[in-house]
Amino acid sequence: MVRQFFGTDGVRGQANKYPMTSEVALKIGMAAGHIFRNGEHRHRVVIGKDTRLSGYMIETALVSGFTAVGMDVFQLGPVPTPGVAMLTRSMRADLGVMISASHNRFCDNGIKIFGPDGYKLSDEQEEEIERLINGDMTKLLAAPLEIGRAKRIESANERYIEAAKRSLPRNMRFEDLRIVIDCANGAAYKVAPLALWELGAEVISIGVNPNGTNINDDCGSTSPETLCEKVRELRADIGIALDGDADRVLIADEKGNLVDGDQLMAVIAKSWKERDMLLGGGIVATIMSNLGLERFLTKQKLDLIRTPVGDRHVVEHMRRHGYNVGGEQSGHIVLSDFTTTGDGLVSALQILAEVIVSERPVSEVCNNFEPIPQILENVRYSSGQPLERDDVIEAIKDGESRLAKSGRLVIRPSGTEPLIRVMAEGDDQNLVQSVVSDIVGVLKETAA
């Protein structure tokens, strides 16, 4: 089935432009609500959002759709994506919805749907939603007495903070740490600084003044330069950068040097192995994770299992094969002992706990391996399928041949934008750069 609405992470697009319109959002609410109405009990859905201006529009449309098919709606307001997943389970809801385009600009928005277990929907469930949207939706409407109600929940942030703190060892405190946190003017602008303050840290907050249009705007994990500079300026012990919906995190050490998701997963894997917490004999990452991480884990007698890009693929493999640590180089880290999806705050807390326990600075804790040279370039295209052209196929084959003994080449289309991502890594940086440049050159000729 060719998908019309759902991509690699829910439905996403430019706000007020198909498919991210009020009309489509209403239909998604109706279709999803209908599918998850099982039994005679009052059915409920929780809806959270980040701080985008279009969130009001999408939320209202979803509420209308869900109540029209007989579901009660609990509106959480701005809350991180992992908070929605957690509250879906905690409140015994039939569905959870997060309105967010994650790390994208404010003009984009998206709809992520979680089942009653707190995990994102399966391909089959998303396809069923699309099938219903394309059919006669009047058949889904509830009788007058069965129309749902809507209610705002004021305690969502506090409940999420308590859940996040429970991921730490009992009595763990951060009283000796000065922490700079950048919340990207997004969903965690209240909860993340408050959680760190409750744990005793001295907290300096930036990116905590959302106005509807400044989410991810030169701040957060997609633009961590301001965070790194602030850490150096204030001589902080650590910097934490979240993205717009707080499901991913990057770290700055006390010197203002950036630490990516690969290094963070290495810290957690090593620490959890030493504490007999690590399950599966390794971790799950994607094809984009650095070869240096794989070599480090091998020395620790741990496996690195690679999946296609996207937290969904990571989580599916973790669930199927019994792993409890997985994630992406971008900082989207899933710790299934505590969460069902990526959680930037919980991941950061694990790093802070290791800093406290080991009594070492972040620059030492988060420096477990030397990344090998890795170069990523994006090529934007306007139409067609560039990767199916003969000259592009030939250039990729040539690049794979040149890197065969000393590195890797990964070419993939973005799941959310009209981009081709070209990534190569290897011990010889000049060779890696040459391979990437050659392929990008051919792709740009194709895209022109």
C-alpha positions as CSV (number, residue, x, y, z in Angstrom):
1,M,0.0,0.0,0.0
2,V,1.4,3.4,-1.0
3,R,1.2,5.7,2.1
4,Q,-0.6,9.0,1.7
5,F,-0.2,10.5,5.1
6,F,2.2,8.6,7.4
7,G,6.0,8.7,7.0
8,T,8.8,7.4,9.1
9,D,7.6,9.2,12.2
10,G,3.9,9.8,12.0
11,V,2.3,12.5,9.8
12,R,4.5,15.5,9.1
13,G,4.5,18.5,6.9
14,Q,4.2,22.3,6.6
15,A,1.4,23.6,8.8
16,N,-1.8,24.6,6.9
17,K,-0.5,22.8,3.8
18,Y,-1.7,19.3,2.9
19,P,-1.4,16.9,4.7
20,M,-0.8,19.0,7.8
21,T,-4.2,20.7,7.7
22,S,-7.1,20.9,10.1
23,E,-9.2,18.7,7.8
24,V,-6.7,15.9,7.7
25,A,-6.1,16.2,11.5
26,L,-9.8,15.8,12.2
27,K,-10.0,12.8,10.0
28,I,-6.9,11.2,11.7
29,G,-8.6,11.7,15.0
30,M,-11.8,10.1,13.8
31,A,-10.1,7.1,12.2
32,A,-7.6,6.5,15.0
33,G,-10.3,6.9,17.6
34,H,-12.6,4.4,15.8
35,I,-9.8,1.8,15.5
36,F,-9.0,1.9,19.2
37,R,-12.6,1.9,20.5
38,N,-12.6,-1.7,21.9
39,G,-15.1,-2.7,24.5
40,E,-17.9,-0.9,26.4
41,H,-15.8,1.3,28.7
42,R,-15.4,5.1,28.3
43,H,-12.6,5.4,25.8
44,R,-9.9,8.1,26.3
45,V,-7.0,9.7,24.4
46,V,-4.4,12.0,25.8
47,I,-3.0,14.8,23.6
48,G,0.2,16.7,24.1
49,K,2.0,19.2,22.0
50,D,5.1,21.3,21.7
51,T,5.2,25.1,21.4
52,R,4.5,25.7,17.7
53,L,1.9,28.3,16.8
54,S,0.1,25.7,14.6
55,G,-0.3,23.4,17.6
56,Y,-3.5,25.2,18.6
57,M,-5.0,24.5,15.2
58,I,-4.0,20.9,15.0
59,E,-5.0,20.2,18.6
60,T,-8.5,21.6,18.2
61,A,-9.1,19.6,15.0
62,L,-7.9,16.4,16.7
63,V,-10.1,17.0,19.7
64,S,-13.1,17.4,17.3
65,G,-12.3,14.2,15.5
66,F,-11.8,12.1,18.6
67,T,-14.9,13.3,20.4
68,A,-17.0,12.8,17.2
69,V,-16.3,9.1,17.3
70,G,-17.0,8.8,21.1
71,M,-13.6,9.2,22.7
72,D,-13.0,11.4,25.8
73,V,-10.0,13.7,25.3
74,F,-7.5,14.7,27.9
75,Q,-5.4,17.7,26.8
76,L,-2.0,17.9,28.4
77,G,-0.7,21.2,26.9
78,P,3.1,21.5,26.2
79,V,4.8,18.3,27.3
80,P,7.7,16.3,25.9
81,T,6.9,13.4,23.6
82,P,8.1,10.8,26.1
83,G,5.7,12.4,28.6
84,V,2.8,11.7,26.3
85,A,3.9,8.0,25.9
86,M,4.3,7.7,29.7
87,L,0.9,9.3,30.5
88,T,-0.9,7.2,27.9
89,R,0.0,4.2,30.0
90,S,-0.3,5.9,33.4
91,M,-3.8,7.2,32.6
92,R,-4.9,3.8,31.1
93,A,-5.7,5.7,27.9
94,D,-6.5,3.9,24.6
95,L,-4.4,6.3,22.6
96,G,-1.8,9.0,23.0
97,V,-1.1,11.8,20.5
98,M,1.9,14.2,20.3
99,I,1.6,17.2,18.1
100,S,5.1,18.0,17.1
101,A,7.6,18.2,14.2
102,S,10.4,17.4,16.6
103,H,13.6,19.2,15.5
104,N,12.0,20.9,12.4
105,R,11.3,24.6,12.1
106,F,8.2,26.2,13.6
107,C,6.4,26.3,10.2
108,D,6.3,22.5,10.2
109,N,4.2,20.3,12.4
110,G,3.4,16.6,12.9
111,I,1.2,14.1,14.5
112,K,2.7,11.1,16.4
113,I,0.3,8.4,17.7
114,F,1.0,6.0,20.6
115,G,-1.0,2.9,21.4
116,P,-2.2,2.0,24.9
117,D,1.2,0.4,25.6
118,G,3.0,3.7,25.0
119,Y,4.6,2.5,21.8
120,K,4.2,4.0,18.4
121,L,1.7,2.4,16.1
122,S,2.6,-0.4,13.8
123,D,2.7,-0.1,10.0
124,E,-0.6,-2.1,9.8
125,Q,-2.4,0.2,12.2
126,E,-1.2,3.3,10.3
127,E,-2.4,1.7,7.1
128,E,-5.8,1.0,8.6
129,I,-6.1,4.7,9.6
130,E,-5.3,5.7,6.1
131,R,-7.9,3.2,4.7
132,L,-10.6,4.7,6.9
133,I,-9.7,8.3,6.0
134,N,-10.1,7.4,2.3
135,G,-13.5,5.8,2.9
136,D,-17.0,7.0,4.1
137,M,-16.2,8.6,7.4
138,T,-19.8,9.4,8.3
139,K,-20.2,5.7,9.3
140,L,-17.7,6.3,12.1
141,L,-19.7,9.0,13.9
142,A,-21.0,8.3,17.4
143,A,-24.6,8.6,18.4
144,P,-25.5,11.8,20.2
145,L,-25.3,10.3,23.7
146,E,-21.9,8.7,22.9
147,I,-20.1,11.9,21.8
148,G,-16.9,12.4,23.8
149,R,-15.9,15.1,26.2
150,A,-12.7,17.1,26.4
151,K,-10.8,18.1,29.6
152,R,-7.5,19.8,30.3
153,I,-5.0,18.0,32.6
154,E,-3.0,20.5,34.7
155,S,-0.6,17.9,36.4
156,A,1.0,16.4,33.2
157,N,4.4,18.2,33.7
158,E,4.6,17.2,37.4
159,R,3.8,13.6,36.6
160,Y,6.4,13.4,33.9
161,I,9.1,14.9,36.1
162,E,8.5,12.4,38.8
163,A,8.7,9.5,36.3
164,A,12.0,10.9,35.0
165,K,13.5,11.2,38.4
166,R,12.5,7.6,39.2
167,S,15.0,6.5,36.5
168,L,17.8,7.5,38.9
169,P,19.2,5.5,41.9
170,R,17.4,6.4,45.1
171,N,18.8,9.5,46.8
172,M,20.9,10.5,43.8
173,R,21.4,14.3,43.9
174,F,23.2,16.8,41.7
175,E,24.0,19.4,44.3
176,D,27.6,19.9,43.2
177,L,26.8,20.4,39.5
178,R,26.3,23.6,37.6
179,I,24.2,22.7,34.6
180,V,23.3,24.8,31.5
181,I,20.2,23.4,29.7
182,D,18.9,24.5,26.3
183,C,15.3,23.5,25.9
184,A,15.0,24.7,22.2
185,N,12.0,27.0,23.1
186,G,10.1,23.7,22.9
187,A,8.0,21.2,24.8
188,A,10.5,20.8,27.8
189,Y,10.9,24.5,28.5
190,K,9.2,24.1,31.9
191,V,9.9,20.4,32.9
192,A,13.6,20.0,32.2
193,P,14.9,22.9,34.2
194,L,12.5,22.2,37.1
195,A,13.5,18.5,37.2
196,L,17.2,19.4,37.4
197,W,16.5,22.0,40.1
198,E,14.5,19.5,42.2
199,L,17.5,17.2,42.0
200,G,19.7,19.9,43.6
201,A,21.6,21.2,40.6
202,E,22.5,24.9,40.0
203,V,20.5,25.4,36.7
204,I,21.1,28.0,34.0
205,S,18.3,27.8,31.5
206,I,18.3,29.0,27.9
207,G,15.8,28.4,25.1
208,V,12.9,28.6,27.6
209,N,10.9,31.5,26.2
210,P,8.7,30.1,23.4
211,N,6.6,32.5,21.4
212,G,5.2,30.0,18.9
213,T,7.7,30.7,16.2
214,N,11.2,30.4,17.8
215,I,11.2,26.6,18.5
216,N,14.5,25.1,17.3
217,D,15.5,28.6,16.1
218,D,19.3,28.8,16.5
219,C,18.9,26.8,19.7
220,G,18.5,23.3,21.0
221,S,20.2,20.1,19.8
222,T,20.1,21.2,16.2
223,S,22.0,24.4,16.9
224,P,24.1,23.7,20.0
225,E,26.7,26.4,19.5
226,T,25.0,28.8,21.9
227,L,24.9,26.1,24.6
228,C,28.6,25.3,24.2
229,E,29.5,29.0,24.4
230,K,27.4,29.4,27.6
231,V,29.1,26.4,29.2
232,R,32.5,27.9,28.6
233,E,31.3,31.4,29.7
234,L,29.9,30.3,33.0
235,R,32.4,27.5,33.6
236,A,29.6,25.0,34.0
237,D,30.1,21.3,34.6
238,I,27.9,20.2,31.7
239,G,25.5,21.5,29.0
240,I,22.3,19.7,27.9
241,A,20.6,20.5,24.6
242,L,17.2,19.1,23.9
243,D,15.2,19.4,20.7
244,G,11.7,20.8,20.1
245,D,9.8,17.8,21.6
246,A,12.6,16.7,24.0
247,D,12.9,13.2,22.6
248,R,16.6,13.7,21.8
249,V,19.6,15.2,23.6
250,L,23.2,16.3,23.0
251,I,25.7,17.1,25.7
252,A,28.4,19.7,26.0
253,D,31.3,18.8,28.3
254,E,32.8,21.3,30.8
255,K,35.2,22.6,28.1
256,G,32.3,23.3,25.8
257,N,33.0,20.4,23.4
258,L,29.9,18.7,21.9
259,V,29.1,15.1,22.7
260,D,26.8,13.2,20.3
261,G,24.5,10.3,20.8
262,D,27.1,7.7,19.9
263,Q,29.3,8.7,22.8
264,L,26.3,8.9,25.2
265,M,25.2,5.4,24.2
266,A,28.8,4.2,24.9
267,V,28.6,5.7,28.4
268,I,25.3,4.1,29.2
269,A,26.2,0.7,27.7
270,K,29.4,0.5,29.7
271,S,27.8,1.7,32.9
272,W,24.8,-0.6,32.7
273,K,27.0,-3.6,31.8
274,E,29.1,-2.9,35.0
275,R,25.9,-2.7,37.0
276,D,24.4,-5.9,35.4
277,M,21.6,-3.8,34.0
278,L,22.4,-4.2,30.2
279,L,20.2,-6.7,28.4
280,G,20.8,-8.4,25.1
281,G,24.5,-8.4,25.2
282,G,24.8,-5.0,23.5
283,I,22.9,-2.1,22.1
284,V,20.8,-1.3,19.1
285,A,21.8,1.7,16.9
286,T,21.3,2.7,13.2
287,I,23.4,2.5,10.1
288,M,24.5,6.1,10.8
289,S,26.3,5.4,14.1
290,N,30.1,5.8,14.0
291,L,32.3,2.9,13.3
292,G,34.3,4.0,16.4
293,L,31.3,3.1,18.6
294,E,31.2,-0.4,17.1
295,R,34.9,-0.9,17.7
296,F,34.6,0.3,21.3
297,L,31.7,-2.0,22.1
298,T,33.6,-4.9,20.6
299,K,36.4,-4.3,23.0
300,Q,33.8,-4.4,25.8
301,K,32.6,-7.7,24.4
302,L,29.3,-6.1,23.5
303,D,27.4,-6.2,20.1
304,L,26.2,-3.3,18.1
305,I,23.1,-4.2,16.1
306,R,22.4,-1.7,13.3
307,T,18.9,-0.9,11.9
308,P,17.6,1.5,9.3
309,V,17.5,5.1,10.4
310,G,14.5,6.0,12.6
311,D,13.8,5.3,16.3
312,R,10.9,3.1,15.2
313,H,13.2,0.6,13.7
314,V,15.5,0.7,16.7
315,V,12.6,0.2,19.2
316,E,11.1,-2.6,17.1
317,H,14.4,-4.5,17.2
318,M,14.9,-3.8,20.9
319,R,11.4,-5.2,21.7
320,R,11.8,-8.2,19.4
321,H,15.2,-9.3,20.7
322,G,15.3,-8.2,24.3
323,Y,17.6,-5.2,24.3
324,N,17.1,-2.3,26.7
325,V,19.5,0.4,25.3
326,G,19.3,1.7,21.8
327,G,19.3,5.0,19.8
328,E,20.7,7.2,17.2
329,Q,23.8,9.4,16.7
330,S,21.5,12.4,16.7
331,G,20.8,11.9,20.4
332,H,17.5,10.0,20.2
333,I,18.2,7.4,22.9
334,V,15.7,4.8,24.1
335,L,16.1,3.2,27.5
336,S,13.3,0.7,27.7
337,D,13.7,0.1,31.4
338,F,12.2,3.6,31.8
339,T,10.6,4.8,28.5
340,T,9.0,3.5,25.4
341,T,10.4,6.1,23.1
342,G,13.4,8.5,23.0
343,D,13.7,10.6,26.1
344,G,16.2,13.5,26.2
345,L,15.8,14.3,29.9
346,V,16.0,10.7,31.1
347,S,19.1,10.1,28.9
348,A,20.8,13.2,30.3
349,L,20.0,12.0,33.8
350,Q,21.9,8.8,33.2
351,I,25.0,10.7,32.1
352,L,24.8,13.0,35.1
353,A,24.5,10.0,37.4
354,E,27.6,8.5,35.9
355,V,29.5,11.8,36.4
356,I,28.4,11.8,40.1
357,V,29.2,8.2,40.8
358,S,32.6,8.1,38.9
359,E,33.6,11.5,40.3
360,R,35.1,12.4,36.9
361,P,34.4,15.4,34.6
362,V,32.1,15.0,31.7
363,S,35.0,15.3,29.2
364,E,36.4,12.0,30.7
365,V,33.1,10.2,31.2
366,C,31.9,10.9,27.6
367,N,35.2,10.1,25.8
368,N,35.2,6.4,25.4
369,F,36.3,6.2,21.8
370,E,37.8,8.3,19.1
371,P,35.3,8.7,16.3
372,I,36.6,7.8,12.9
373,P,36.2,10.5,10.2
374,Q,32.6,10.7,9.1
375,I,31.2,13.1,6.6
376,L,27.5,13.7,5.9
377,E,26.1,15.9,3.2
378,N,22.5,16.5,2.1
379,V,21.4,17.1,-1.4
380,R,17.9,18.6,-1.9
381,Y,15.8,17.6,-4.9
382,S,12.5,18.8,-6.3
383,S,11.0,15.8,-8.0
384,G,11.6,12.2,-9.2
385,Q,13.7,9.5,-7.7
386,P,17.4,10.5,-8.0
387,L,18.7,7.3,-6.5
388,E,17.2,5.3,-9.4
389,R,19.2,7.1,-12.1
390,D,22.0,5.0,-13.7
391,D,24.7,7.6,-13.2
392,V,23.9,7.9,-9.5
393,I,23.8,4.1,-9.1
394,E,27.2,3.9,-10.8
395,A,28.7,6.6,-8.6
396,I,27.5,4.8,-5.5
397,K,29.0,1.5,-6.6
398,D,32.3,3.2,-7.2
399,G,32.2,4.8,-3.8
400,E,31.4,1.5,-2.1
401,S,34.3,-0.2,-3.9
402,R,36.8,2.5,-2.8
403,L,35.7,2.3,0.8
404,A,35.3,-1.5,1.0
405,K,38.3,-2.3,3.2
406,S,38.4,0.8,5.4
407,G,35.0,2.2,5.9
408,R,31.3,2.4,5.1
409,L,29.0,4.3,2.7
410,V,25.3,5.0,3.5
411,I,23.0,6.7,1.0
412,R,19.4,7.2,1.9
413,P,16.5,9.5,1.3
414,S,15.2,11.5,4.2
415,G,12.0,10.3,5.7
416,T,10.7,13.8,6.4
417,E,12.2,16.1,3.7
418,P,13.0,16.0,0.0
419,L,16.7,15.3,0.7
420,I,19.2,12.6,-0.2
421,R,21.6,12.0,2.7
422,V,25.1,10.9,1.7
423,M,27.3,9.6,4.6
424,A,30.7,8.0,4.4
425,E,33.2,7.1,7.1
426,G,36.6,5.5,7.2
427,D,40.1,5.8,8.6
428,D,41.4,7.9,5.7
429,Q,39.6,11.3,5.9
430,N,40.8,12.4,2.4
431,L,39.3,9.3,0.9
432,V,36.1,9.7,2.7
433,Q,35.8,13.3,1.6
434,S,36.6,12.4,-2.0
435,V,33.9,9.7,-2.1
436,V,31.2,12.0,-0.6
437,S,32.1,14.8,-3.0
438,D,32.0,12.6,-6.1
439,I,28.5,11.2,-5.2
440,V,27.1,14.6,-4.2
441,G,28.4,16.1,-7.4
442,V,26.5,13.5,-9.5
443,L,23.4,13.9,-7.3
444,K,23.4,17.7,-7.8
445,E,23.6,17.3,-11.5
446,T,20.6,15.0,-11.3
447,A,18.7,17.3,-9.1
448,A,19.4,20.4,-11.3
